[in-house]
C-alpha cells in the first residue's frame, strides 16, 4: 500500500520436501500472495538469474511494490553457468505507459470548460517523477492544487496555489474546494478513505472527474470517474501539457477568478492557527519552528504513524518531493527511525 519497490529473497526447504511438513517448512508463496505484488518459487537453478531479473523489473515498474523470490535449499546449493539477461519480456506483465490520446483530449476539453476546477494529486506523482510536469500544469492553468499525505512536496508547500493537505487531517480550504469543485483532475491518487470518507457521500455531489493512474485497478475502485486515463503519470501529464499548448481555448478567467475568491474566503478561517503557550511545548509550534530552522537546507523528515505524523504533515511546508518519508498507505508503526537510518546511508550529506 506504500508502493515501495522491494525484492525479498527467502529460503525454503529442499524441493522434494515441499508439502511434506518438513522441519521449518513454510508456504512462503501462499502466505505472501495477498500482500506482495508478485512472488516466485524457483525450482531450477537455471531459472534463478532470469527470475531475479523479472523480480526487479516487476518491483520497479508500473505501480512499485514488493516481490518475493523463494529459493529451496537444493536450488541454492546447485551450480550453473551465470547469464544475467539485459532485458526481460513478460507477456503476462506489461504495464501501460502511454495514456490514450483520445482520453487526454477529452480531459483537456473538460479542464478548459471548468468553472470551479481542482487538481488532486497523490504519491503517484512523486513515484512517477512527475513533479516538474505537475508544477508546469498548475502554472499554465492557474488552478488550485492539493496533495495527499503521500504526495506532499509534489507541489511546493509555500506556493499560494497549494491549498495544503487534503482529507481527514487536511486543511479546511482543501476539503471545501474538493466538495464544491465542478471538475476534478486526480493524478496518481486513489480516493482512499482518509481522503474522501464515505464514497456514497462523496459521490452525492455532482462533479466531473478525470483520473490518471498507472494502476488500472485504482481507477473507479471507490469513486466512479468520467474520464479514466491509464498510463505513466509523467507521460500523461506531458501529453496533457502539449495538448493544452495546442488548444485554441483558454480557461474561463472570470470563472476561475471568482472560484479563487471563494477559496480565499475559506482560507481566511486559518484552520491551522494555534495559540502559543509559555507553559507547555505545543507540537504544532515544534514542527513550525523546525521548518523555519531547516527550510533553506537539504532536509529530510521521517515520522512514525499517528497524530505526530499529522502534525508534521500539516505544519512542515515541503517544497520538494521525496523529502517527506513516512508510511501513509499501510500505516506501519515504528518506521520513523529505520527510515531515517536509510536516508542517512543514501544521503550522508543531507540533514
N, C-alpha and C positions, 0 to 999 in steps of 0.2 A: 504493500500500500504506500510505502515511501518511495517507490520506484528507484531503488538503489541497485545498480548492477553489481552482482557478486557471482563468483564461481566457487562452489563449495565442493571439495573433493573428500569423499568419505570412504572408509574402509568397510569391507564386507567379508563374511566367512567364505571359504573356498566355494567355487561354483557348484561342485557336486553336493555340497551340504546345504545349499539354499532350499528352504522349505521343509527342512527336517528338524527344526527346533535345535539347531546346533548351538554350542556354547557361544554366548554373546551375539547370536544372530538377531538382526533387526531388519524389518521390512522398510528400509530407508526410502525406497522409491514410493511405496504405498503411503507411508506416514507423511512424506513431504509433498505429495502431489497437490493437495489443496492450498499450499502456502508458498509454492515456488512458481516461477514462470514455466519451467520445464525441468525434467530430470532424465538421467540416463543410467542404465546398468550396463557396464562394459563386460562382455563375456569372452572377448577375444582380444589379446594384447595387440594384434594387428589393427584393431579399430580404435586404439586408445588416442593416437595423435589426432585423427580426424574428429573424434568425439570431443576432445578438448577444444579444437578449433571451432566446432559447432557451438559448444557451450559458451565460449567467449563472444561469439557472434550473436547468439540469441540474447545474452545478458545485456549487451550494449546497444542493440538496435531496437527500433520500434519503441514501445514503452519499456524502459530499462527495468530489470528485475533479477532476482536470484535464480541460478541454475545449479542443480546438484548433479555431480558425476560420482556414481557409486562404483567402486572398484573391488571386486573379490580378491582374496588373498592370493590365489593361484595366478590370477592375471597380473597382479603387481609384482610377482616373483618371476614371471616369464620374460624371455628376451625376444627381441625382434629388431629389424632394421628400422631406424627412426627417419621418417619423412613427414615433416610438418607442412601441410598444404598452405600455400599463399592465399588461396581463396576458398570459399565454401559456398556451395549452392544447395539449397534445400527446397524442394518443390512444396513441401507442406508448411514452410515458413517463409513468407515473402511479404513483409510489411509494406503497405502503400506509402510511398514517399511524396509523390507529387499529387496535389489536390486536383479535383476535377475542375477544369477551367470554366465550364458552364455554371457550376455551382458558385464559383468565386465571382463570376459575372453577376449572378443574381444577388450575391451578398453586397457587391458594390452598389447596385441599384437601390437596395433596401437601405443601406447606410446613408446614401445621398438624399433619400426621401425622409429620413428620420427627423422628427421634431424634438424628441427627448432621448437622444442616444446615450449609450453607456458601453464601456469596454471593460469586461470582466476577465481577468487573467489568473492562471494558476501556476503551479510548479512546472507544468509542461513547457512554458515559455523559457524558463531557466534551463531545464534539461535539454531543450531543443536548441540552445544557444541563439535564441531569437530576440534577445533583449534590444539590440540595436534596431531591429525591424519594428518592434512594438513602439519604441520611442519615436521612430520616424513616422509611423502611422498616426500617433497622437499629435505630433507636430503638424502633420498635413491636415487633419480633420478638426483639431481643437476640441475633441470630445473628452468628457471626464473619464477617468480610469481608476480602477481599483484592483488590488491584488489579494489573493487568499494568503493564508498563513505560510504555505509552501512557496508562494510566488513573490514574497517580499523582496524588493531590490530590483525586480524586473523594470519597474517604473520608479524613478528617484523619489525617495520619501519626502524630499524637500520641494518637489515640483508642485506648483499651485494647481495643476490639473489632476494631481493624485489625491483621491479622497480618503486615503487611509485603508486599513484592512477591512475586509467585508466579513459579515457573518455574526455568529453568536457573541463574539468578543470584539466585533468591529466597531467602527465609528457610526454615529447617528446618521451623518450625511451619506456615508457609503451605502448603508442599508436602505435609507429612504429613497435614494436615487435608484437603487435596484427595484424597489417596489413600484416606482412611478415612471420608469423609462418605457418608451414605446418600441425601441429597437435595442436588443442586447446582443453584443458581439462577445461570445465566450471563447477564449483561446487557451488551450492547454489546461482546462479546469473541468471538474466533473460534477458540479452541483451537489456536493455531498451534504450530509445532514447538518453539519456545523455551519454551513453557509446559507442554505435556503430553508432549513427546518422541515416542515411538513410539505411534501410535494403538492398535495391537493390544495393547500392554502396558497402556495407559490403559483400554481397553475391557474388559480381563480382570477388572477389579474391579467388582462389582455395585453399581450406584448408579442412582438415577433423576435424569434431567437435564431441567431446564427451560431453554430457550434463547430469549432475547428479542433480536431484532436487526432493524434497518431493512432490511438487505440479505438477501433470501431465499436468495441463493446461498451465504451463510455458514453457514446452518443445516444441520446433518447433513453438512457438507462433509468434515470429518475425523473427527467422532465422531457416532455415531447418538444422537439425543436422543429423549426420551419425550414431551415437551410442547413443540412448536415454537410460537413466537409471533412473527409478523412484524408489525412496526409501529414507530413512533417510540418510542424508549425512555422519553421523558418522559411521553407519553400512556399507555403501557402501565403504567409504574410508578404513575402517578396512579390508574388504574383498579384496579390491584392493591391499592393502599393503601385505596381506597374499599371494595372488597370485603372486605378484612381487617377494616375497621371494622364492617361489617355482619354479619360471621360471628359465630355464637354461640360457637364453639370458640376456644380459645387454644392456643398452642404447649405441648407437654408440658414443663412447667418442670423436672420431676425429670430427665427425659432430657437436656434441654439443659444443665442444671447439671452433670450427670455428663460430658457432652461437653466443657464448658469446663474441667473438672478435668483431662481428658486433654490438652487443648490446652495448658493451663498447664504440664503436665509436659514437653511438647515445648519450650515456651518457655524452661524453665529451663536448657536447653542453652546459651542465649545465643550463638547461632551467629555473630553479627556482632561479638562481643567481639574486641579486639585489644590487644596489649601495646604501650604507647607506648615510644618509643626516644629517647635523648639523642644518638644517633649518626647516625641518618637521619631524614628527614622522611617519615613514612608518609602515603600519600594518604588513608587512612581518617581519620586524625587531622585532615588539612587540611579535608576535607569536613565532618566533625563540628564543627570549630571555626568554619567558615564558617556553618553552620546556627545555632550559638549566637550569633554576632555579628549575624545578619540575621533571626532568627526573628520579631522584632516589627516588621519593616519590610516594605514592599511590594516584595518581591524576586522577580525572575525569573531562573531558572537555565537556561542553554543548555549543550549539550555536543556534541562531535563523536561519532563512533561507535567503540566499543572498550571496553577494560577501565575506563578513566576514567569512561565513561558509566555503567557498572555500579556503580562506587564512589559516584558522585553519586546514583544511584537508591537505593542501599542505605542511605546514611548521611545524606542530607539529608531531613528529615521534612517533606514537602509537606502543608500543612494546607488549601490552597485549590487549586481547579482552574486550569488554564491558567497555572501558574507554572513548569512543567517543560516546556521546549520542546526537543524532540530528534527525531531520525529513528529511531523504534523499529520501524517496519514495514519500510520499504525498506532502512534502514541506510546512508544516504547519507554518505559520508566528507566531512569539511570543512564541515559545515553550521553548526557552533557560532558562528563569527564572523558570517556573514551573518544568522543568526537573531538574534543579539544586536543587530546594527545595525537590523534590522527592528523589534525590540521597542522600542528607544530612540526610533525615529521614531514608533511608535504610542503609546508610554507614556513621554514625555520626563521625567516627574517620578518615575518608578519607579527602583529600584536594579537 
